[in-house]
């Protein structure tokens, strides 16, 4: 088993990252997952500006061609040299798990593989497969604690030779922390706003910093399932401002409906109610989310869940084929799902 704890990443990056060629990075903080993937990519030595050396794929690309990952890793580059295959948006897709298990059987010779995944629960197929392979480094990425956030503030403000008062620091800490990229962008925005000053005061923070503390795709999905239109729009605004891809919300929503589909089938097969199913198939869910999922099970029939899952799958396919319209397709689809949830809750 090759695994580190979330707070051990910086030491691993500096001392041991070059000892591995396959990385699975997962966690609820998608900004931190993405940032760490970028840092690992830089350590590989592969030219990230060379399209013949770097191949970036969304998990949807592999869905259409399940064998592509193995082919990409094992193929020889056009001009020789080492390659990096970078997968984004992974969850527990069987074709990815199977490919990872196959690639982990023997050391890669001329390629690196980085997989960015969401919040994988203990025992989930992708995490289980990665943790079981010695050649795969599994890296959890959880929301920053106060020490990490203080370090982030010091680094970004130090680059601009800016000091910060204790009161301003506390005000800033209260407004960041939900997503690493969003937090870093907010601190950089503050540094730019205060460039030329010696010290940042509390009023500077209040004037320029937005609330980046609760940016979460789960918040958007929960609002969709609850039919909370205002909550959905607010969550999407935060996600957009954090530069998080809206496509990830679409993908997360589909996974939630797939879970609802399995739960609904269990309810009908065993003739049990939503609370009983939640006790078995919903044990991995955060306690805050359980009432929302339970209510969705009551509101959505098996047929309507299947229809909505198909609609979400179609939207994902369209967004991949027409990437220029990706945000519009995702937003329109998710808004429609939110309105349907609201009507079913009424």
Buried (B, 14 or more C-beta within 10 A) or exposed (E): EBBBEBEEBEEBBEEEBEEBBBBBBBBBBBBBBBBBBBBBBEBBEBBBEEEEBBBBBBBBBBBEEBEBBBEBBBEEBEEEBBBBBBBBBBBBBEBBBBBBBBBBEEEBEBBBBBBBBBBBEEEBBBBBBBBEBEBBBBBBBBBBEEEBBBEBBEEBBEEBEBEBBEEBBEBBBEBBBBBBBBBBBBBBBBBEBBEEBEEBBBEBBEEBBBBBBBBBBBBBBBBBBBBBBEBBBBBBEBBBBBEBBBBBBBBBBBBBBBBBBEBBEBBEEEEEEBEEBBEEBBEEBEEEBBEBBBBBBEBBEBEBBBBBBEBBBEBBBBBBEEEEEBBEBBBEBBBBBBBBBBEBBE
